[in-house]
Amino acid sequence: MPVKPANCDAAEAESKVALNLRQKIHVKLVSKTEISHDVRRFRFALPKENQVMGLPVGKHVFLYAHIDENNLVVQAYTPTSGPEEVGYFDLVVKIYFKGVHPKFPNGGAMSQYLESLEIGSALRTIRNYEAGSRLTINANQLATTMTETKS
């Protein structure tokens, strides 16, 4: 169940929740903080300053990035900011750099992409599906379509 902002009616609360199951949103990178040589905290602004993410603690979001013309990467991350934070969410990400580990010579596609983002860059995200739901992905339209159907 999505987290709803306190002190507002259902319609108002719905408009203040940024994420839903049926629509990707654009989020903008507003800061990048180096925690260690290979860990960063990325702060993303939600579409509206008064919105909360609408994601229960421990759940994840999917980030979408076109690494190149033919390579759409989708990666799940669990936000480290609380569900009550207004206007933004944080992700703490280990960067898997190219050429560091012999088993993974190319490193992590999404983590390196995040590392390369400039402040102000936008990404698309969508929240995860709820337990008891079935997520249907149309392989021909993966970049644009994710729908939920109840079992």
C-alpha positions as CSV (number, residue, x, y, z in Angstrom):
1,M,0.0,0.0,0.0
2,P,1.5,3.4,-0.9
3,V,2.4,5.8,1.8
4,K,0.0,8.8,1.8
5,P,0.9,12.2,3.1
6,A,-0.7,13.1,6.5
7,N,-3.3,15.8,7.1
8,C,-5.1,15.7,3.7
9,D,-8.1,14.0,2.1
10,A,-7.8,11.0,-0.3
11,A,-7.9,13.0,-3.5
12,E,-5.4,15.6,-2.2
13,A,-3.1,12.8,-0.9
14,E,-3.2,11.0,-4.3
15,S,-2.0,14.2,-6.0
16,K,0.9,14.5,-3.6
17,V,2.1,10.9,-4.2
18,A,4.7,10.9,-7.0
19,L,4.9,7.2,-7.9
20,N,2.2,4.9,-9.1
21,L,2.1,1.5,-10.8
22,R,0.9,2.6,-14.2
23,Q,3.1,5.6,-15.1
24,K,6.7,6.3,-15.2
25,I,7.8,9.7,-13.9
26,H,10.9,11.8,-14.6
27,V,13.1,12.6,-11.7
28,K,16.0,15.0,-11.8
29,L,19.4,14.5,-10.2
30,V,19.9,17.4,-7.8
31,S,23.0,16.2,-5.9
32,K,25.7,13.5,-5.9
33,T,27.7,12.9,-2.7
34,E,30.8,10.7,-2.6
35,I,30.6,8.4,0.5
36,S,33.6,6.3,-0.4
37,H,35.8,5.6,-3.4
38,D,33.0,3.5,-5.0
39,V,29.8,4.5,-3.2
40,R,27.7,7.6,-3.9
41,R,24.5,9.1,-2.6
42,F,22.3,10.3,-5.4
43,R,19.4,12.7,-4.6
44,F,16.6,12.9,-7.1
45,A,13.9,15.6,-7.1
46,L,10.4,14.5,-7.5
47,P,8.3,16.1,-10.3
48,K,6.6,18.5,-7.8
49,E,8.2,20.0,-4.7
50,N,5.2,19.1,-2.5
51,Q,5.1,15.4,-3.4
52,V,6.2,12.4,-1.3
53,M,7.5,9.3,-3.0
54,G,4.6,7.1,-2.0
55,L,6.7,4.1,-1.4
56,P,6.6,1.9,1.7
57,V,9.9,1.3,3.6
58,G,11.9,-1.6,2.1
59,K,10.3,-1.5,-1.3
60,H,12.1,-0.5,-4.5
61,V,11.8,1.6,-7.6
62,F,13.0,0.7,-11.1
63,L,15.3,3.2,-12.8
64,Y,15.4,3.2,-16.6
65,A,18.3,4.5,-18.7
66,H,19.1,4.3,-22.3
67,I,22.9,3.6,-22.0
68,D,23.2,3.8,-25.8
69,E,20.8,3.6,-28.8
70,N,20.2,-0.2,-28.4
71,N,20.7,-0.7,-24.7
72,L,17.9,0.0,-22.3
73,V,18.9,-0.8,-18.7
74,V,16.4,-1.3,-15.9
75,Q,17.7,-1.6,-12.4
76,A,15.9,-1.9,-9.0
77,Y,17.0,0.3,-6.1
78,T,15.7,0.7,-2.6
79,P,15.6,4.4,-1.6
80,T,17.5,5.3,1.6
81,S,15.4,8.3,2.4
82,G,12.3,8.0,4.4
83,P,8.8,7.8,2.9
84,E,7.8,11.1,4.5
85,E,10.5,13.1,2.8
86,V,8.9,15.8,0.7
87,G,10.2,16.7,-2.8
88,Y,13.0,14.2,-3.2
89,F,14.4,10.7,-2.6
90,D,17.9,9.4,-2.1
91,L,19.6,6.3,-3.4
92,V,23.0,5.0,-2.0
93,V,24.7,3.1,-4.8
94,K,27.9,1.1,-5.1
95,I,29.6,2.0,-8.4
96,Y,30.9,-1.1,-10.2
97,F,33.6,0.4,-12.2
98,K,34.9,-1.1,-15.5
99,G,38.1,-3.1,-15.3
100,V,38.1,-3.6,-11.5
101,H,36.8,-7.1,-11.2
102,P,38.0,-9.8,-13.6
103,K,34.6,-11.6,-13.5
104,F,32.9,-8.4,-14.5
105,P,35.3,-6.6,-16.8
106,N,32.6,-4.1,-18.0
107,G,31.5,-3.2,-14.5
108,G,27.9,-2.3,-13.7
109,A,26.0,-0.6,-16.6
110,M,23.5,1.3,-14.4
111,S,25.9,2.2,-11.6
112,Q,28.4,3.6,-14.1
113,Y,25.6,5.5,-15.9
114,L,24.5,7.1,-12.6
115,E,28.1,8.0,-11.8
116,S,28.3,9.7,-15.2
117,L,25.2,11.8,-14.8
118,E,25.5,15.6,-14.5
119,I,23.5,17.5,-11.9
120,G,20.2,18.4,-13.6
121,S,20.0,15.2,-15.7
122,A,16.7,13.3,-15.7
123,L,15.8,9.6,-15.4
124,R,12.6,7.7,-15.6
125,T,11.4,5.6,-12.7
126,I,8.3,3.6,-11.7
127,R,7.5,2.0,-8.4
128,N,7.6,-1.7,-7.8
129,Y,4.5,-3.9,-7.9
130,E,2.6,-4.8,-4.8
131,A,2.6,-8.3,-3.2
132,G,-0.4,-10.2,-4.5
133,S,-0.2,-8.5,-7.9
134,R,1.1,-9.8,-11.1
135,L,3.3,-7.6,-13.2
136,T,2.9,-7.9,-16.9
137,I,5.7,-6.7,-19.1
138,N,5.2,-6.4,-22.9
139,A,8.6,-7.3,-24.3
140,N,8.0,-5.3,-27.5
141,Q,7.3,-2.1,-25.5
142,L,9.5,-2.5,-22.4
143,A,10.7,1.0,-22.6
144,T,7.1,2.4,-22.4
145,T,4.8,-0.2,-20.9
146,M,4.5,-1.8,-17.5
147,T,1.0,-2.8,-16.3
148,E,-0.3,-4.4,-13.2
149,T,-3.1,-7.0,-13.1
150,K,-4.6,-8.5,-10.0
151,S,-4.6,-12.3,-9.6
